[in-house]
């Protein structure tokens, strides 16, 4: 029997509706959440991501600003832009779109963002809050993964969870969130011995390694919930055939466009797993929805105490 598909688009839409309602309440109380996005250079993928973030902000009623410094900007000049945004009370969230140009010290820039406005949840202070279960801003993709599990009524407490990938952006914070939700968590990486055997222990398997179709059916315990964080573009015909041979619909798309998107899961995983997220339409839509939720959370944490109606909420 094929796995149940966890619909990320529907869950993201539900969260967006909840966030829009919160924004209306905040705005009525005199607090309009504000988000500033810094986009440096001309990276096409970054431009698409930023466009989506700004568009969603406007749709939900968040005040948004897009700053586009020249690609030749220095670290010092970018730090001044961040410092200015840190000072502005109407800006609740600051997002520095990565990657930054080679001449810019990305770590210095990210460290300069006020942790109270760090809607990406990357600042060491927010990482510390997460690890010690204190209120703070959590990275958007891991927060989205947890929303998928919770809103799909998938039990977490007491379950074995395996996270494949140890990045600071997805792997580590996802592991911490699962641990905070009382799962027993194993984090795997390139040096893990017998990776398939470790993954087969998982009731909840998170694939966040960034390699097309790497997680095959041999990695999956029958009936497990598998969350696919990968977003990989396949352009090689031989690789495509190894993944999608016999899938007429995919073959037609590949013939026309010369490429297809796939996550870290091999399509055959759907034959073994109990539930999976699709690519696209799984984790991806949650990332922007949780960014909006983080911006509202930042506004309430920073400014809510000044508004009597909100401090009671």
N, C-alpha and C positions, 0 to 999 in steps of 0.2 A: 504494500500500500504506500502511495506517495506521501511525502511529508506535508504537514500542514504549513501553509505559507503565512508568515507573520507580516502583516501589511504595514510597512513603515509609513507609507503616505497617509493612511487613515489615522494612525496614532499621532503623526506630526500635525495633521489638520485639527485633531482634538485639542492638542496642546496649544496650537496657535489661537484657537477659539477661547481657551481659558486665559491665555496671556492677554488677548484683546480685551476681555472683560476686566481683567486686573488693571490694564492701562486706562480704561474708561473711569474706573474708580479713582485711580491715582490722579488723573487729569482733573476730575471733578473736585478733588481735594487740593488742587493747585500745584501738583507735581507731575510734569510731563517727562517721562524717561527720555534720556538723550544718549545716542550712540555715535561715536566718531570712528571712522575706518580710515586707516592710513594705507594707501596703495602706492608703492614706489616701483617705477619701471613699467615695462610693457609685456609682462608675462600673460599670454592669452588665457590660461587656466585661472590665474589669479583674478583677472578682469571679470571673468564669468562669475566666479565665486562672490566677488565684491558686489557686482551688479545684483545678484540674488539676495545678498544680505541687506543692501540699501532698499531694494524694492519691497522686501518683506517688512522691514522697519516701517516704511511709509504706509503700507497696507494696514498694519496693526495700530498705527497711531504713535509710534516712537519718533521723536525728533532725530533726524540723522544728518550727519555731515560726512562727505567723502573728501579726504585731503590727498592730493596727488603731487607730491614733491618730485622734482626732476630725477631721472635715474642716476645722475652724477652726484647726488647729495652725499655729504660727508656724515660720519657718525655724529659729530658734534652738532651739526645743523638739525639732524633728525631728533637728537636728544632735546633740543630746544623746543621743537614742535610738541614732543611728548610732555615736556614740563609745562607748556602753555595749556595743554588739554587737562593735565592734572589739576591746574589751578581753577579751571572753569567749572563752576558749581552746576551748570545746566547739563554738563556732560557726565553721564553716569558710567558709561562703558567706553573703553578704548581698545580697539582691535588693530594690531599691526599685522597686515597680511604678509605671510611668508611665502616664498623665500624673498629675502632682501638682496640687493646687489652685493657683489663680492667685496666691495670696498667698505661696506657697512658692518660694524660689529653687532651682529644680531642679538647676542646674549646681553650686551650692555643696554641695547634699546629695550628689550623685553623686561629687563630688571628695573628699568627706569619707570615703567608704568606703575602708577599707584595701585597697590594690591586691591584696594576697595573698588577700583574701576577695571580690574583685570578680568574682563568677561570671557577670555579664553581659558582662564584658570591655570595659566602656566607659571605664574610667579611663585618662587620658593615658599613665600608666606602662605599662599593658598594651598600649595602642595602639603605644607605642614599642617594646616587646618584640616585637610582631608584625612591625613594619616592619623590625626589625633581626635577625629570626629567632632570638630568644632565647626560652627557656621562659617561658610566661606563660599567662594565661587569655584565650581567644579568644571573641568574640561568638558566641552559640549558633546563630543562623540561618546565618551564613556557615560555621561549622564543620559544620553539618548538610548544607549544600550540598556541601561537599567530601567528606563521607562518602557521600552519594548517588553522586557521580561515581566515587569509588574503589571502593565496594562493587558498583557496576554495571559495573566493568571498563572504564570510559570513559577512554581515554588523555588526559592533560593536558599532559605535557611536549612542547614544540614546537608545540602547537596554538594557533590564534588564538582568543582568548576575548574576548567583548564583554559588558560589564556595563552595562545600561541603568538608571541611577539612581546617585546619588552620596551617599546618606545615610551618616552616621557609623555607623549601626546595621547596615546591610546592604551597601550599594554599595561603599563604600571598603574595609572589611575583606575582603569577598569578592574584590575586585580584588587586594588584597595577598596573600591566601592563594593565589590562582591564579598570581600572579607568583612567589611562593615555591616553587610546584610546577612552575616553568619553563614556564608558558604565556606567550604574547605577548598582553598585555592592553590593551584600549582601554576607557575609561570614558566613557559617553555621558550627556548631560543635556539640559535644556531649550534650551540654546544650541548644541547640536550641529547642524552643517549636514548636510542629506541623511541623516537618521537611518536610513531603510531601507537605503541603500547601505552604510553603516558596519556595520549589523547583519548584512547578507548575507555579509560576510567571515568571520563567526564559525563555527568548528567547534563551539564551546560558547557559547551565548547565555544570559545571565542576565537575566531580566526582573524588575526590582524598582523600578518607577516608580509603582505604586499607581493605575493607571487601567484600568478594566474593558475588556478586549479590545483594548487599544491596539496590541499587537504582532500584525499580520496576517501572512498567508502571504507577502506581499511583502517582509517583513523577514528571511525565513529562508532560508538556503542549504539546498538539498535534502540530506537526510541528517544535518543538524546535530542536536546534543543541545541541547534547550531546557529550562531550569530556570525554572519560574514561581513567583516569590516573592509575587506579588500575592494579596490576599484582599479582594475587592470585592463589595459587596451591590448587586444590581440590583433596583430596585423599579418602574422606569418601563417600561410595556408596550411603548412604541416602541423603547426601547433593548434590551429583551429580544428583540423580534422581529428586530432587526438582527443580534443575536448568535446566536440559537437557533431561527430559523424552520425548521420541519420536524422539530425534535427532540421527538417526542411525549412521551417520558418527562419531559423538562424542562418542557414546556408544561403537563403535568398538575400537576407540583409547583408551578409558578408560579401556576396558576389557584387552587390550594388555599391556598398560603401567602402569595401576593402578593409573593414575593421569591425570588431565587436567588443562590447564590455563584458568582463567577467570578474567575479570576486576571487577570493582565495580558495573557494570550494570547487571541487570537480562536480559537474552536473549529476554524477551518479550518487552523490551524497544524499540527494532527495529520495533515493530508493531505500535508505537505511534510517535516516533521522526521523524523529517524531515531528519536529517543527524546524523550519529554517527561514532565514531572511533572504529575499531575492536581491539580485544586483542587476540593474538599478531598482530602486523602490523599497529598499530595506532600511539600513542604518542611515544612508545619505540624507533623506529628508529630515531626520531627527536632529542632525547637526545644526542646521539653521534655526529650527524651532527652539532648541535648547539655548542657542545664542540669544534669542529674543527673551526667553525666560530668564536667563542670567542678567540681561540688561534691566529687566523689571526688578529682579531680586536685588541688584546693586542699588537701584534707585530707592527701594524700600529700606535697605540697610543703611544707606548714606543719609537719606532725607526724610524717611518715614517718621522718625521721632519728632520732627518739627511740625507734623500735621496731626492734630488731636485724633481725627477719625482713623488715621492709619496706625498710630501707636497703640490703639485699642485692639486692632485686628490681629 
